[in-house]
Amino acid sequence: MRIEQTRRRLAKLRSHDGLVDRVTLPQAGRTRVWVPTQYGVQVAGEWPELGGGGRPRPWPIRPPCGCGSATG
């Protein structure tokens, strides 16, 4: 999947569903990263594929590895 397709899909999840949000990390050269919202974590926690049983689990949010990822 190309990066533009990924960006469009994430933007749709952000604007329509509120499942993810985009933040800028000033300490990482203003790199933009996508993170799940609290609602996104709750919804994903209910998916059987993620081991959910209706109980949301906290997900650690880690900064990007700094290995040349594209910003967007």
Secondary structure, 3 states (H helix, E strand, C coil): CCHHHHHHHHHHHHHHHCCEEEEEEHHHCCEEEEEECHHHHHHHHCCHHHCCCCCCCCCCCCCCCCCCCCCC
